[in-house]
Amino acid sequence: MKKLILTLSFIISFTSFVKVHAQSEIQQDSISINARIADLLEEKEQNIKDEKEALKYTIEAINEKLEKNKITKEKAEELKKTAAERTALNIKYYEQYAMLEEEYVRKNGKFSYEGGAMLEIGTKQFIRFRNRNKDREYQQYRNTEIGLTIAFAYNFMNGDNLDINDFSYANNNYFSIGFQWKTRLDKNNNFRAVYGVEYQSHGTELNGNRFITQGDQAQIASLGFNADKAKFRQDQLVFPLHLEIGGSERKEYEDGRVRFQDYDEWKFGIGGFVGFNMSSRLKLKYELDGREIKETRVNNFDNETFLYGLDAYVGKGDITVFGRMNLNNVFKSGSVDAQYVAFGIRIQ
C-alpha cells in the first residue's frame, strides 16, 4: 500500500506540474498571419481550378449526349451556357470570399471560421480531402507532438522465491504498443513530459516443467510430465508518464514558425505507470499417448487487477533502451510473491 501511495503521489504531482507549464507555454503561441494568408490564397486558387475542371467534365458530358442524339443542338448550347454561368458565379464567390477573409485575418490574426475537415467531391473522378483548420500547422510554437511507440524486451518475475534464473531465457518476452504525447515544458525544449496509453503483454515460462496454478491462491507447482511449452501470459492496458530530459535543435522559419527537433539527440526519461490487467492465461503444449496436445487455461489465477510501477529509459533519436519494474504484486496476498521486471528496446 505504501508503494502504491508513493507511485500515485508522484503521478498526480507530475501531472499538475505538466499542466501548469503547458498552459504557460500555450499562452505564448501566436499564429503567423502571412502563413494563414498564403494558405487562404492557395485554397482560392485550388477552388477555381476545381471549378474549371468540373466545367470541363460537364461540357464533355453534354457533347456526349449530343453525339448520341439524346439532346438537340439548341438544348446542348443552353446547358453549356448555364454551366458556364454557374462556374463564373462560383469563381466570383471564391474571389470575394478570399478578399474578405484576408481582410479579417490581417485584422484579427485568425480565420473567421472555426475550422475542421471537408470532403469535396467533384462531378467526375476527383475526390479531395481538405483540412481547413491550419492552426496547428501554423502555430508559432507547437507544444505537443503525438506518435507511435513500440517495445520489445526480455521479461521475468522477481519475488521472495523467484528470480531470473527460475525462467527459461528463450520464452520470456515483453511486448507493448501504443500512442504517446510529448509536451514541451521549457522554451528550449530540453525538458519534456511524455505520457500516453499502451497495450502491453508479459509472457513468462518457468523452467523445470513448472507452472502457475489456478484457484484462490496461485502457486508454483510441478506439471508431473515433460512439456514443450508452459507459458503464462498477461495482457494489460497501462498509462505511462515520464519526465524526459535531452537535447533539442531549434529551427526558425520565414513565416514565423519555430520548431524543435530532438530525433537525433540523446535523451533520458524517468517516470512511472498505472493500469489494469485485462486477461491472464496459461498455454500448455505436450505429448500424450503419441498425440500433441495444446491446452489453454484462461483467467482464475488469483491475480491483481490494478497495477503500477516505475520506468526509465535512455537513448538517441527514436531508439531507447528501457527498464520497467512493477511495484504491485502479480498475484494477490497468499499467492506466490512476484513482480514483473522487463528490459529491452523501445522505438518511440
C-alpha positions, -999 to 999 in steps of 0.1 A, spaced: 0 0 0 29 24 8 44 18 -26 10 24 -43 6 57 -24 41 69 -34 35 60 -70 1 77 -72 15 108 -54 43 110 -80 20 108 -109 -5 133 -96 22 158 -87 39 154 -120 6 158 -139 -1 190 -121 34 203 -130 29 194 -167 -5 211 -168 8 244 -153 38 245 -176 19 235 -207 -7 263 -201 21 288 -196 37 278 -229 4 278 -248 -2 314 -238 30 323 -257 18 308 -290 8 331 -319 -4 325 -354 16 335 -384 -6 359 -404 15 356 -436 13 318 -434 -25 320 -430 -29 343 -459 -7 321 -481 -29 292 -473 -60 312 -480 -48 322 -514 -37 286 -522 -72 274 -512 -88 300 -535 -67 290 -565 -74 253 -559 -112 261 -557 -110 280 -590 -91 252 -606 -116 226 -594 -145 247 -608 -129 249 -642 -122 212 -641 -158 205 -632 -170 227 -661 -148 208 -685 -163 175 -674 -198 189 -677 -193 201 -712 -178 168 -722 -209 151 -708 -232 174 -728 -213 168 -760 -215 131 -754 -253 133 -751 -254 155 -783 -234 129 -803 -258 102 -792 -287 124 -803 -301 123 -767 -305 162 -768 -308 188 -796 -280 212 -805 -300 241 -791 -305 222 -758 -268 215 -757 -259 252 -761 -284 261 -734 -269 236 -710 -234 247 -717 -243 284 -712 -260 275 -678 -230 255 -667 -205 283 -677 -226 310 -659 -227 288 -627 -190 283 -628 -184 320 -633 -206 328 -603 -187 302 -581 -154 316 -591 -166 352 -583 -177 339 -549 -144 323 -541 -125 355 -551 -148 377 -530 -146 353 -501 -108 352 -502 -106 390 -503 -129 394 -473 -112 366 -454 -78 382 -460 -90 414 -445 -103 396 -415 -71 377 -410 -50 408 -412 -72 425 -386 -77 396 -362 -48 372 -369 -71 342 -374 -97 328 -397 -133 337 -392 -144 301 -392 -137 276 -365 -121 252 -390 -125 214 -395 -122 189 -422 -141 189 -455 -146 163 -482 -150 177 -516 -164 156 -544 -163 168 -580 -185 160 -609 -162 134 -623 -134 113 -609 -119 136 -583 -122 135 -546 -102 158 -523 -99 158 -486 -90 192 -472 -82 202 -437 -94 238 -434 -81 243 -399 -44 252 -403 -40 264 -367 -18 236 -356 3 236 -387 10 273 -384 13 277 -347 44 296 -339 53 271 -312 39 236 -313 38 224 -277 27 188 -280 36 161 -305 20 127 -308 35 95 -321 35 57 -320 56 37 -295 65 0 -297 88 -20 -274 103 -55 -273 120 -68 -241 131 -97 -220 107 -103 -191 106 -123 -159 91 -123 -124 111 -114 -93 100 -122 -58 109 -138 -24 114 -172 -40 118 -162 -77 145 -146 -98 157 -145 -133 172 -180 -131 138 -196 -125 127 -187 -160 136 -201 -194 155 -175 -213 141 -183 -247 104 -180 -240 101 -150 -217 92 -118 -236 76 -85 -232 58 -65 -260 40 -32 -259 24 -8 -285 6 24 -280 4 62 -285 24 88 -267 22 125 -264 53 147 -258 47 182 -243 74 209 -242 80 222 -206 105 249 -213 113 274 -240 143 254 -253 125 220 -253 152 204 -230 125 192 -206 95 173 -219 65 155 -204 60 122 -222 27 104 -215 3 81 -233 -16 48 -234 -1 14 -241 -12 -22 -246 14 -45 -230 19 -82 -228 40 -101 -203 50 -136 -213 68 -158 -187 77 -195 -187 92 -213 -156 119 -238 -162 119 -274 -148 84 -282 -161 67 -260 -136 36 -238 -140 14 -214 -121 -17 -229 -107 -53 -216 -109 -76 -211 -79 -78 -189 -49 -41 -190 -42 -18 -191 -73 13 -212 -66 42 -227 -85 38 -264 -89 53 -292 -110 35 -304 -141 45 -340 -134 54 -346 -170 76 -331 -197 60 -302 -216 72 -284 -247 55 -253 -235 40 -240 -202 38 -202 -208 19 -178 -186 8 -145 -203 -10 -114 -191 -24 -87 -213 -26 -52 -198 -35 -16 -205 -12 10 -189 -9 48 -188 28 58 -185 41 92 -176 77 103 -178 99 134 -174 123 134 -204 155 154 -204 175 158 -236 190 179 -263 169 197 -289 176 217 -321 157 249 -326 146 258 -362 130 291 -372 111 295 -405 105 326 -426 67 325 -418 74 328 -381 71 292 -371 95 278 -346 101 240 -344 122 219 -321 137 186 -333 151 160 -310 151 130 -333 190 129 -334 196 139 -298 204 119 -267 176 118 -241 169 103 -207 135 97 -192 122 86 -158 87 81 -145 60 55 -138 28 40 -149 -6 28 -137 -30 5 -154 -50 -27 -151 -49 -63 -161 -73 -74 -189 -66 -111 -191 -44 -140 -178 -38 -173 -195 -16 -204 -193 -8 -221 -226 4 -258 -224 18 -279 -251 28 -315 -245 25 -350 -259 1 -376 -245 -1 -412 -259 17 -401 -290 -6 -371 -297 3 -335 -295 -19 -317 -270 -24 -279 -268 -43 -266 -238 -52 -230 -228 -63 -221 -193 -79 -186 -191 -81 -164 -160 -89 -175 -124 -52 -171 -115 -59 -150 -83 -41 -121 -99 -42 -84 -90 -62 -63 -114 -47 -29 -107 -10 -24 -115 16 3 -111 53 7 -113 84 25 -124 100 30 -158 132 46 -171 149 49 -205 180 63 -222 187 66 -259 193 86 -290 167 96 -316 138 72 -319 156 42 -303 159 39 -265 170 12 -240 145 9 -212 138 -9 -179 103 -13 -164 95 -27 -129 61 -34 -114 58 -23 -78 25 -42 -74 24 -80 -69 13 -100 -99 -9 -122 -76 -29 -114 -45 -18 -118 -9 -13 -155 0 -3 -164 -35 33 -166 -48 52 -134 -44 61 -120 -78 67 -86 -96 74 -82 -133 108 -69 -144 114 -61 -181 143 -46 -200 147 -41 -237 144 -18 -267 117 8 -273 110 27 -305 92 60 -300 
